[in-house]
Amino acid sequence: MKSLINLCAAALIFSSASQGQAPGKDPRYKQYAGRYGNSNGICLFEDGKFMLYGYATIVFGSYSFDKDLLRFKPDKPERFAVYAHKNPAIGDSTRINFAGFERGETFVQFNKEPLNRVFNRDANCFDAPFVYQRPGRPEDILLTQTIDGHIEEGKPENSWHYKNDKGYNDFLMVYNSPSRENQDFAGEISNKEPGVLLLSNFGGDKGYSRQETDREWNDILQMKKEYEGSGARAANPVYANRHYKIFSPDLSQYAFDEKTQQFISRSAAENEAHFRKNQYNDDRYLRAYVLLRPISKAYTDQTAGDDIPFIFFTVCGESSEKSYRYTGITHEGEDNNGPMPTTTAPVSQ
């Protein structure tokens, strides 16, 4: 469950809870509340909300009763999220962290330049963070993904256009790949085995058994509370270090430095030795990234051939020595103050 809690903490940054209707007086909401399953399963809450969880998966949503059936409607995260910052340390260049773009066939276009794949075709052996640096500051950014017809039907808005009219040059871009966990599903409490919840899309024929005693229930309720507060937090800045590790800082323990545009911990100096060996988790120097709203969303029948250039190359086995490696973590004796080394310009496959 600790790994589940950590996953939830990260997911909260880029999610927003739906504000559904509170359930009526149906006593079954209270009767069925609890956790069903162990390492994977589903939690039902008295207020008509649920939490589906499993390996590297956590999905919140709401449910209702339709006679003897339970109807589940998962919250659907935004397809893309872009957070932006003005970073004086990198001058007239742009740095982008692509998070989650390996979970689908994704593309990016800057200004009127040619379209680029984010990753090469058949990419694998991913080793985040994926950080890309390019000259100048793009005025227009287009994010697109190829629709998976097995998961999505119709013509969803898969192409998002952003206008960078404030001159941001440091971005944290997130892609939330549509998945079957985000599709509506149904369930029922087994008549043959009381306490077993059968779901249409998960749990197989045996379903999930209710945990009569759950010592982690309070932790689960806290996760739910934080998730439900994430809607308001989504419009607020996201705080990240130079390696794009996200934090939820107590800003009273930081001082804002106007010159570097960073929030600097008041205890930064005394923790220098510790974080020199733990740089990815260094929360002493944080930048605030504000949410950048798209100016338009549209459907596009995005298909791409092998000749489209890509930003990141990563494979297993043969040619793996050419795979992208994040080089932002420095070692003893290396300079840790200058611009972070990142990828070069896109290359053709």
N, C-alpha and C positions, 0 to 999 in steps of 0.2 A: 504493500500500500504506500510505502514511502516514495517509490518511483512514480506511482500514480499522482501523489500530491505534488511532486516536482513537475510532472507533466502539466498538471492543471495550472500551476503557478505561471508557467510559460504561456500556456494557451490563453489565459485571462488577458494578457497584454493585447492580443489581437482579436478578441471576440467581444461581442456585445449581446447581452441577454434580451430576449424578446419580452415584451410586457403583455403577457396573456391575461385572459380573464381568470379570476379566482374561481375555484370549483364551487358547486352548490353545496347542499347539505347532504349529499350522498355519503352515507357512513362508510362506504367501501374505501374512500380515500384514506381514512385513518386506519381502517381494518387491514389494508394491504401494504401500508407504509413499511419500509425496511429495505434491507439489501438482499438481493437474490444473486447467488453465485459466489465465487471466491476470487481467483486471480483475474477473472473476467466475468461480467454480468451486468446487472442493472439495479439501480437504487430508485425506489418510488418514495415520493415525499407527500405529506398530508395536504400540501397546497396545490396538488395537481401537477407538479414538476417531476422530472426524472433525470437521472444521470446514467448514461450508458458508458461502460468502461471496458478496457481490455488492453492488450499489448500496444503501446504507443498510441492509444486512442482514448479520448474522453469527449463525450457529446452530451450537452444538456438540452432539455426541451420540455414540452408540456404533454400531458395525456388527459384523456377524458374517457368516460364510459359510454358505450353504445350497446345497450342491453347487457349481455354478458361479455362483450368484447371490450378490450382496452385499445383505444386509438392513440398512437404516439406520433407527435409532430416535433421532430428535432429542430433546434435552432440552426439556421443556415448562415455560416459566417460569410462575410463579404469575400468575393472571389479574389480581389486584390486589396492591399492596404499599403499606402506609401507614407512614410514619415520622413520629414526633411529638416535640415539644419544648415546654418551658414558657418562653415568651418574655416577660420582664417589660417589654420596651420597648413592647408593644402593649396592655398593661393588660387590661381585661376585654373583650377582643375576640378574634376568631379569624382567622388568616390561613392560606390554603391555596394551595399551588402544585399545579396539576393538570398532570401530565406524561404525555403519550401518550394522553390522553382524546379527542383529535381523530381517533384512528385507529378510530373506531367510533361507534355510537349509544350513548352512555353517560349515566347518570343518577346523581344524588346526592340523598339525603334526610337532613335533620337533625332529630333528635328525632321529633316527630309532625307536623312541618310537611309541606306538600304536596311531592310529588316534583318535582325540577327536572331538566331537561336540563342537561348541562354546556355544550353548544354548541347554537346554533340549528339548525334543520333546514337541510340543504344548505349548511352552513358551509364556507368555503374561505378561501384566503389566510391561513393560520395564521402567527402571528408570536409564538412563545414568548419568555419564560415567561408562563404564564397564571396570574395571581395574583388571588385573590379574598379580600376581607376582609368580615367580618360581625360584628355585636355579640354579646357573650356567648360562652360556651364550650359547645358541644354535648355532651350526654351520650351520644347515640347517633348513629351515622353509618352509612348504608346506601349501598353502591355497587352499581350494577346496570348491565348492558349487554344490548342486544338480540342474540339469537343469530343468527349468519349461517349459514343452513342449507347453504350451499355449502361451508363449511369445517368446521362441527361438526355431528355427528349426535347423536340421542338427546336427553337432558336434562342437559346439563352444569351444574355449580354456578356460575351466573352472577350470583348475588345474595349479597353478603358484608356481614355485620353486624358493626360494631365498637362496643365500649363504651369510652367515654372517662372511666373512673372515676377517673383520676388528674389530671384537670383540665388536660390539654394544650391549648394554644391556637395552636400553630404546626405546620402539617402539610406534609409532602411526600408527595403521593399519586401513585401510578404505576399506569397501566393498560397491561398487555401484551396487545395485541390478538392473538387467535388468527390464525394465518396458515398458508398452505399449506406454508411452509418448516418448520413445526413438526409436520407430518404425516409418518407413516412412508412411506418410499419404498424402491425397490430399484434395483440397478444391476448391471452386468457389464462385464468387460474385453472389448473387441471382439476377435473372432477374426480379422477381416479386417485390422484396423489395430492392431497391438500398441502398447500405451501409450495407447490411447484408452479413457476410461471413459464408458460410456453409462448415463445415469440415467433412471428412469421419469418423473420430474417436472421435470427441469431439463436444460439443455444442448442441447435439440433433438435432431434426428436425427444431428448430427455429434458430439455429446458433447463431452468435455473432453480435450485432449491433455496428457500428462504433461510437466512442466517438468524437463528433464534436469539443468539447473543452476539452482538457486534461491538467489540471494544473500540473499534475505529469509527463508530457512527458519529461521534462529536467532530472528528476531523473531517468527515464527509460533509456534515452540516456547515462547517466553516468554509469549506471549498465552495459550497453552493452559495453561501452568503457573499463571498468575494466575487463569484461569477455574476451574481445579480447586481452587484455594484459596478460591474465593469462597463456597463452601457454609458454611464456618465463619464467614466475614466477614459473611454476611447477617444474623446475629443481633447483630452489633456495631453501634455507632452509625455513622450516615452523617454526614459533616461537610460543611456547606454554608455559603456566605456569604449575605448578606441578599437576594441576587438568585437564590438557590437553585442556584447553580453548585456542583457537587460536587467535592470534593477528597479526596485521600488524604494527609493531612498527617503530617509527622514531629512528633509532639506534644512531643518534647524541645525543640523550637524555639518552643514556645508556653507562655504562662502562663494559667491559668484564672482568669477574673475572676468572683467569686461574685455580685457585684451585677448584672452584665449577663448572666450565664450564657453568656459567650463565651470561646472560646480566642483569645487575642490574641498575635500574632507578636511575638517579642522585638525584631524589627527593623521594627516597624510605623511608627515615626516617620520613619525614614530613607527609607522607600519611599512616603511620602505623595504626593509630586509625581507619581511614575510612575503610581500607581493612581487618582489623581484623573481621569486621562484614559483609564483602562482599568478602570472600576469593575466590570464584570461578571466580570472575571478576578481581582478582588481577593481574595487568600487570607489577608489579615492578621487578619480578624475572622471566626471560624467558630463555628457553633452545632452541637451534637451532637443528631442526630435518632435516636431509638431505634425499633426495629421494633415496631409495634403489631399484635398478633395478632387475627384475627377471632374472635368468639365463636361464629359459626355461618356455614355456607355452604349455600345452597339453590338449587334451580332455580325460576325464575319465568318465566312466559310474558309477558315484558315487551314490550308494544306501547304506543305513545304517539301521541296525536293532536297536531294543531298547536296546541292550546290550552294545552299544558303550558309553564310559564315556563322560561326558560333563564338561565344565569349569564353566558355569554360570547356576544357577537354578533360575527361576523366574516364578511365577504363580499368578493368582488372586484367591480370595476366600480361599477354603480349602488348607492348607499347605503354604499359603502365608507368614506365619511367618518365613518360612525357605528360603524365597526368598533373592537373593543377594541384599545387600545394600551398596552403596558406603560410605566408612567411612573416606575418605581423608579430609573432612571438619572438623576442630577441633573447639572447643568452648572455651570460656573464662576459663582460668585455666589449659587447656590442652597443652601439648607440641606440637608445630607446626613445629619443626625443624628436627625431626627424620624421618626415612623412613615411607612412607605413608602406612597405613594398606590396604590390598587388599584381593583378594580371596585366598583360600587355593588351594591345588592341585586338579586336576579333580576328580570327583566322578562318580560312575556308577549309571545309572538310575534304 
